[in-house]
Amino acid sequence: ECCNRVQVVMELLRSLGAAERPLVAVEVGVEGGAVSLALLATFPLLEVHGVDPYYWNDHDLDEHGKDVKEQLNVRVEHIFNTTQAAFSRFPLARAQLHRATSLEASATFSL
């Protein structure tokens, strides 16, 4: 049975030698961190950077016409805190969560 997102990324990293040598991966739009956390657990030499602004910018309306942006940001803050706690189970040198847009985060990476 093939293939969910985690399986596809794991197979790609396996083909690049992630099981035998250090590699760096970036997950943009990490949200709850399921993919990043699975990769960290599978590949002990892998360094993962999760990138997500964890901020709801849109003004969505509920069924009564009330703006729910603030409520959504409270939910997003909870997701960030939970994901940050999960990332912290791994050494900082291997697992970093960047609370930034992809453009903002890209300025902090060097090749």
N, C-alpha and C positions, 0 to 999 in steps of 0.2 A: 504494500500500500504506500503510495507516494502522493503527495509530498506537501507538508505544511511549511510555513515560513522558516521555522526553526530547523527543520530537516534540510531544507535547501541551503540555508546559510552554513549549517554545520558541514554539509558535504563540500561546499565551496572552500571553507577554511581547511578541511581535511585535505583537499586536493592541493592547497597551497602550502601544506606542511605544518599546520598549526599544532599538531600533536608532537612534532619533533623540534620546532624552533620558535623563538619568540616572534609574534606578529602583533600588529595593532589593528583594532577594528573600531569603527564609529557607527553607532546606531542613531540615526536622526529620527526624532519623533518617538522617543523611547517609552513614553507614558509610564506604564506600570513595570516595565523592565523585563518582561517575560523572556524575550529573545536574548537580551544581554546576559541575564542571569543564567540561562541555560548554557550559553557559550562559555561563561566564566567557570561554571561547574564542570564542563566537559574538557576544556583545554587549559591546563594549569599554566602554560607559558603565554597565554593570550592576555593582552592588555586591551581593555574595552573602555571606550568613552561613550557615554550616553548623553544625547543632546535633546533637550526639550525646554521650551520657555516656561512651561507650566503656568500659563496665563491665558485666560479666555478673553479674547479681544473683541469678539462680536457682541452685538446687542441683540440677543434673542428674546422673543416674547413668549410668555406662557399662554395658555388658552384664554386667559382673562386680559391679555394685552399688557401684562406687567413685565418689565425688563428683568430678566433673570441672570444678567451678567454677574452680579455680585454673588448670587447663590452658586453659580457654576464655578466661580473662582475659589469659593470655600471648598468645594468638592475637589478642584484641581490641586489646591494646597494640600489636602489630605493625601491625594495620590502622590504628590511630590515627596511628602514626608515618609510615606510608606516605602516608596522606591529608594529614597536616600538611605533608609534603614537597611533595606535589603542589599544595596551596593556596599554598605559599610561592613558587611560580613566578610568582604574580601579586602586584601591589602590595598591601600590607596594607590600604590604603584601599578596595580592591575585593574582597578575599577574606579572610574571617576564619572560623576554625574554633573553635567554642565547645565545649569539653569540659564539657558540662552537660546536665542534663535539660531538657526543653522549658520546664517551669515555672521552673527556675533561670535559664535564658537569657532568658526573657520579662521577668524583673525588670530586666534590664540594657539593654533596648531602650527608646527613647523615641520617641513618635510625634509 
